Amino acid sequence: MGNARLKAARIAAGYRSQQDLADALSRLGPPVGVRQVRRWESDTPPLPHPDLARSLTDLLGQPLDALGFTVPADSATRGPAGPPLAVMRAAVRTQAAPARQPATAAVDYAAVTAAHRRLYWSVAPAVLHPPVTAHATLGWALLPETAGATRRGLARALAETCLLAGRVEFFDLREPDHAADTYVRALQAAGEADDPLLGAAVLAHMAFIPGWAGDRDAAAERMTAARTYARRGPASAGLLAWLDAVEAECETRCGNTRTALHLIGHAEDVLADGGDHPDPAWLDWFSPVRLAAFKGNTQLKAGHHPQARATLQGVLEDLPADADKQRTVVLGDLAAVEAAAGRPDEACAYASRALDQLDVTWYAMGMERVREVRRALAPWQHEPCVRALDERLYGWGTTLSALAR
């Protein structure tokens, strides 16, 4: 399997091949050949020369120990460290070297991961994030103390834990920079587990970050990597359809709604055809009704307002009872449809329902949708319904909650 951590960090940083990384390092200092990079990605990677170590950590944004190298305790060749890196380095330095965890360690660790996965849908993100992050720290500390199937099972659960932490950071807390770092850890753990489907899921989540920022090229590159990993599968119809949905979301954010609708149509066909492989347990964020929610938002952005209204109303009826976060987004999109149709009373009614749901379950994406609707209602800002919405949107509790999060 080689040095999966370095390989994952290289791919996450945008260097598709070992030659690409060698070329980038050569531009920063002494020439580096692809053979050197190949040695670093081997099962027994030699420690880079200090000059190369600095260039490597600068390019990949991680310290050497997080890149799979064995670093002496007194070594000064450590890279830049934000909080996630510091946590990971501490776990590496304080591990009990000769100890071995029992075969049950992976199962026990995965049980907590599964519990966190379920709690994501009901627990406030600011409350859930610290224990999920602590669980990831525990996983990195346990990983060197395991071997064989136990190690792979632990790494698989660790990858899912890091992915969940990144999802909370990106979707709930709106911290894309922190999420980007966390997704790299998730990809590294998926590499340790040699789990290509988890790798595909992580890479697709990484595509959201540039996609939402309007950087289509970077998003497309990560989606290409995600689809490559999915082909190593076997991937379920649900996972393949979700990859289409993610790419459609990125295309929509970049203004390419026609391409996005084509991708959604393909995802619908994939789900209709089904497949021989079940969805992985961690793919609990996607279903046919959630694909329809993607579709409704794209129809809205494309200006197909009657179609968007019909699609989103159907989604609202079909969402399961525990889909509180998704419900706020759908209500916000329905409010946006009515605002675009010049129906401020209806728009404010949907926006108020979204705020009711946000009082129960906070979701940054949902609040962003409501704020977008309020901006669209500017032509009617003196209407009683809009003023009433402002009273809700800028009340003490709502304002302070939004700022605190």
C-alpha positions in Angstrom: 0.0 0.0 0.0 3.0 2.3 0.5 2.9 5.7 2.3 -0.9 6.3 1.9 -0.7 9.5 4.0 1.7 11.3 1.6 -0.1 10.0 -1.5 -3.5 11.3 -0.1 -2.0 14.7 0.8 -0.4 15.0 -2.6 -3.7 14.3 -4.4 -5.6 16.6 -2.1 -3.2 19.4 -2.8 -3.8 19.0 -6.6 -0.7 17.0 -7.7 -2.2 14.2 -9.6 1.0 12.3 -10.3 4.4 11.8 -8.5 6.0 13.7 -11.4 3.7 16.8 -10.7 4.9 16.9 -7.1 8.5 16.5 -8.2 8.2 19.4 -10.6 6.6 21.6 -8.0 9.3 20.8 -5.5 12.0 21.5 -8.1 10.6 25.0 -8.7 11.1 25.7 -5.0 14.6 24.5 -4.6 17.1 21.8 -5.7 15.9 19.5 -8.5 13.8 16.5 -7.3 13.2 13.5 -9.5 10.2 11.3 -9.6 12.2 8.4 -8.2 12.7 10.4 -5.0 8.9 11.0 -4.7 8.4 7.3 -5.4 10.7 6.4 -2.5 8.8 8.8 -0.2 5.5 7.0 -1.1 7.0 3.6 -0.5 6.3 1.3 2.5 9.6 2.6 4.1 9.9 6.2 3.2 13.3 7.8 4.0 13.2 11.1 5.8 13.6 14.0 3.4 16.7 16.3 3.5 15.8 19.4 5.7 15.6 21.7 2.6 13.3 19.3 0.8 11.3 18.7 4.0 10.6 22.4 4.3 9.5 22.6 0.6 7.4 19.4 1.0 5.5 20.6 4.1 5.0 24.1 2.6 3.5 22.6 -0.6 1.2 20.1 1.2 0.4 22.1 4.3 1.2 19.3 6.8 4.1 18.3 9.0 6.3 15.4 8.1 4.8 13.0 10.7 1.4 13.6 9.3 2.8 12.8 5.8 3.8 9.3 6.9 7.4 9.9 7.8 9.1 8.8 11.0 10.4 12.0 12.5 13.0 12.0 15.4 11.7 13.6 18.5 14.3 16.4 18.3 13.8 17.1 14.6 13.2 20.6 13.5 11.8 19.6 10.2 8.2 20.0 11.1 5.7 21.8 8.9 3.1 24.5 9.7 0.5 23.5 12.2 -3.1 24.8 12.8 -5.2 23.2 15.5 -6.0 20.0 13.5 -2.4 19.3 12.8 -1.3 20.0 16.3 -3.9 17.5 17.6 -2.7 14.8 15.1 1.0 15.4 15.9 0.3 15.1 19.7 -1.4 11.8 19.0 1.6 10.5 17.1 4.2 11.7 19.7 2.4 10.3 22.7 1.5 6.8 21.4 2.6 3.8 23.4 5.1 2.4 20.9 5.2 -1.4 21.6 1.6 -1.9 22.7 -1.0 -3.6 20.6 -4.7 -3.0 20.7 -7.0 -6.1 20.8 -8.9 -7.2 17.7 -12.1 -5.6 19.3 -10.6 -2.1 19.1 -11.8 -1.5 15.6 -15.3 -2.7 16.3 -15.5 -0.6 19.5 -14.2 2.5 17.8 -16.6 2.0 14.8 -19.6 1.8 17.2 -18.9 5.3 18.5 -18.4 6.5 14.9 -21.8 5.1 13.9 -23.4 6.8 16.9 -22.0 10.1 15.9 -23.3 9.6 12.4 -26.8 9.2 13.7 -26.5 12.1 16.1 -25.5 14.5 13.3 -29.1 14.8 12.3 -30.4 15.9 15.7 -27.5 17.4 17.8 -26.5 21.0 17.5 -23.3 21.3 15.5 -21.4 23.3 18.1 -22.2 20.5 20.6 -21.4 17.6 18.3 -18.2 18.9 16.8 -15.9 18.6 19.9 -16.6 14.9 20.6 -16.3 14.0 17.0 -12.9 15.8 16.8 -11.8 14.1 20.0 -12.9 10.7 18.6 -10.7 11.4 15.6 -7.7 12.2 17.9 -8.3 8.9 19.6 -8.3 7.1 16.3 -5.0 8.5 15.2 -3.5 7.6 18.5 -4.8 4.0 18.3 -3.9 3.4 14.6 -0.1 2.8 15.2 -1.1 0.2 17.8 -3.0 -2.0 15.5 -2.2 -4.3 12.5 -3.9 -6.3 9.8 -7.7 -6.4 9.6 -8.0 -4.5 12.9 -5.9 -1.6 11.5 -7.9 -1.5 8.3 -11.2 -1.5 10.2 -10.0 1.2 12.6 -8.7 3.3 9.7 -12.1 3.0 7.9 -14.0 4.2 10.9 -11.4 7.0 11.5 -11.9 8.1 7.9 -15.6 8.3 8.4 -15.1 10.2 11.7 -12.9 12.8 10.0 -15.3 13.1 7.1 -18.1 13.8 9.6 -16.0 16.4 11.3 -15.3 18.1 8.0 -19.0 18.0 7.1 -19.9 19.8 10.3 -17.2 22.4 9.7 -18.3 23.0 6.1 -22.0 22.7 6.1 -23.0 23.6 9.7 -20.3 25.9 11.0 -19.3 27.5 7.6 -15.5 27.0 8.2 -14.3 25.9 4.8 -10.6 26.3 5.6 -10.9 24.0 8.6 -13.0 21.6 6.6 -10.3 21.4 3.9 -7.7 20.4 6.4 -10.0 17.8 8.0 -10.9 16.3 4.6 -7.2 15.7 4.0 -7.1 13.7 7.2 -10.1 11.8 6.1 -8.5 11.0 2.8 -5.3 9.8 4.5 -7.3 7.5 6.8 -9.2 6.1 3.8 -5.9 5.4 2.3 -4.7 3.6 5.4 -7.9 1.5 5.1 -7.4 1.0 1.4 -11.1 1.9 1.0 -11.6 3.6 -2.4 -15.3 4.3 -1.9 -14.7 6.3 1.3 -11.9 8.0 -0.7 -14.4 8.9 -3.4 -16.8 10.3 -0.8 -14.1 12.4 0.8 -12.8 13.8 -2.6 -16.4 14.7 -3.6 -16.8 16.6 -0.4 -13.5 18.4 -1.1 -15.0 19.4 -4.5 -17.7 21.4 -2.7 -15.2 23.9 -1.3 -14.0 25.3 -4.7 -17.4 24.6 -6.3 -19.1 26.9 -3.8 -16.4 29.5 -4.3 -17.0 29.5 -8.1 -13.7 27.7 -9.0 -15.1 25.3 -11.5 -11.7 23.9 -12.6 -10.6 22.9 -9.1 -14.0 21.4 -8.4 -13.9 19.4 -11.6 -10.4 18.1 -10.9 -11.5 16.8 -7.5 -14.7 15.2 -9.0 -12.5 13.5 -11.6 -10.5 12.0 -8.8 -13.6 11.0 -6.9 -15.0 9.2 -9.9 -11.7 7.4 -10.4 -11.8 6.1 -6.9 -15.5 5.1 -7.2 -14.6 3.0 -10.3 -12.3 0.9 -8.0 -15.5 0.1 -6.1 -17.7 -1.7 -6.3 -19.8 1.4 -6.0 -23.5 1.4 -5.4 -26.1 3.2 -7.5 -26.7 5.6 -4.6 -23.0 6.6 -4.4 -22.7 7.0 -8.2 -25.9 9.1 -8.3 -24.6 11.2 -5.4 -21.4 12.0 -7.3 -23.6 13.3 -10.1 -25.5 15.4 -7.6 -22.3 16.9 -6.1 -21.0 17.8 -9.6 -24.4 19.2 -10.4 -24.3 21.4 -7.3 -20.8 22.7 -8.2 -21.9 23.4 -11.8 -25.0 25.2 -10.5 -22.8 27.4 -8.2 -20.6 28.2 -11.2 -23.5 29.2 -13.3 -23.7 26.2 -15.6 -27.3 25.1 -14.8 -27.8 23.3 -18.1 -24.9 21.0 -17.4 -26.2 20.6 -13.8 -29.7 19.5 -15.0 -28.1 17.0 -17.4 -26.1 15.5 -14.5 -29.2 15.3 -12.3 -31.1 13.6 -15.1 -28.3 11.0 -15.3 -28.4 10.5 -11.5 -32.1 9.9 -11.7 -31.5 7.2 -14.4 -28.8 5.6 -12.3 -31.1 5.3 -9.2 -34.0 4.0 -11.4 -31.7 1.3 -12.8 -30.6 0.3 -9.3 -27.6 -2.0 -9.0 -26.1 -5.1 -7.5 -24.3 -3.3 -4.6 -26.0 -1.8 -1.5 -25.2 1.7 -0.3 -22.5 1.9 2.4 -23.9 2.7 5.8 -22.2 6.1 5.9 -24.1 7.3 2.8 -27.0 8.5 4.9 -26.9 12.0 3.6 -28.4 11.0 0.2 -31.6 9.5 -1.2 -33.9 10.0 -4.1 -35.8 12.7 -2.3 -32.5 14.5 -1.5 -31.6 14.2 -5.2 -35.0 15.9 -6.0 -33.9 18.7 -3.6 -30.8 19.2 -5.6 -32.9 19.3 -8.7 -35.3 21.9 -7.3 -32.5 24.2 -6.4 -30.9 23.9 -9.8 -34.3 24.6 -11.5 -34.6 27.7 -9.3 -31.2 29.0 -10.3 -32.0 28.2 -13.9 -35.1 30.4 -13.8 -37.5 27.5 -14.2 -39.7 28.7 -11.4 -42.9 26.6 -12.0 -40.9 23.4 -12.3 -38.8 24.4 -9.2 -42.0 25.0 -7.2 -43.5 21.7 -8.1 -40.3 19.8 -7.4 -39.6 21.4 -4.1 -43.2 21.0 -2.9 -42.9 17.3 -3.7 -39.6 17.2 -1.7 -41.2 18.9 1.3 -44.0 16.3 1.3 -41.6 13.3 1.0 -38.8 14.3 3.4 -38.6 11.9 6.3 -39.5 13.2 9.8 -35.9 13.4 10.9 -34.7 15.5 7.9 -34.8 18.8 9.8 -31.7 20.3 8.3 -32.7 19.5 4.7 -36.2 20.9 5.5 -34.9 24.3 6.3 -33.0 24.4 2.9 -36.1 23.3 1.0 -38.3 25.9 2.7 -35.7 28.5 1.9 -35.6 27.5 -1.8 -39.4 27.6 -1.9 -39.3 31.1 -0.4 -36.9 32.1 -3.1 -39.2 30.7 -5.8 -42.1 32.8 -4.6 -39.9 35.9 -4.3 -38.7 35.4 -7.9 -42.4 35.1 -8.9 -43.2 38.4 -7.2 -45.2 36.9 -4.4 -43.8 38.4 -1.2 -46.5 37.1 1.2 -45.9 33.5 0.1 -42.1 34.0 0.2 -42.3 35.3 3.7 -44.5 32.5 4.9 -42.0 29.9 3.7 -39.1 31.9 5.1 -40.8 32.1 8.5 -41.4 28.3 8.5 -37.6 27.9 7.8 -36.8 30.1 10.8 -39.2 28.0 12.9 -37.2 24.9 12.0 -33.9 26.7 12.6 -35.0 27.4 16.1 -35.3 23.7 16.6 -32.2 22.5 14.6 -29.6 25.0 13.6 -28.2 24.6 10.1 -26.0 27.3 8.6 -27.0 26.4 5.0 -30.6 26.9 5.9 -30.0 30.3 7.4 -28.0 31.3 4.3 -31.0 30.4 2.2 -33.3 32.6 4.4 -30.9 35.6 4.1 -30.7 35.2 0.4 -34.5 35.3 0.2 -34.5 38.5 2.4 -32.2 40.2 -0.1 -34.5 39.2 -2.9 -37.4 40.8 -1.1 -35.8 44.2 -1.1 -38.4 45.6 -3.5 -41.1 44.8 -0.9 -39.2 45.8 2.2 -41.9 48.1 3.4 -44.7 45.5 3.1 -46.0 44.2 6.4 -45.1 40.6 5.7 -41.4 41.6 5.0 -41.3 43.7 8.2 -42.7 40.8 10.1 -40.0 38.6 8.7 -37.3 41.1 9.7 -38.6 41.0 13.3 -38.0 37.2 13.2 -34.7 37.4 11.3 -33.2 40.1 13.4 -34.6 39.2 16.8 -32.2 38.9 19.7 -32.1 35.2 19.8 -31.8 34.6 16.0 -29.2 37.4 15.5 -27.0 36.2 18.4 -27.3 32.6 17.4 -26.3 33.4 13.8 -23.3 35.5 15.0 -22.2 32.9 17.6 -22.1 30.2 15.1 
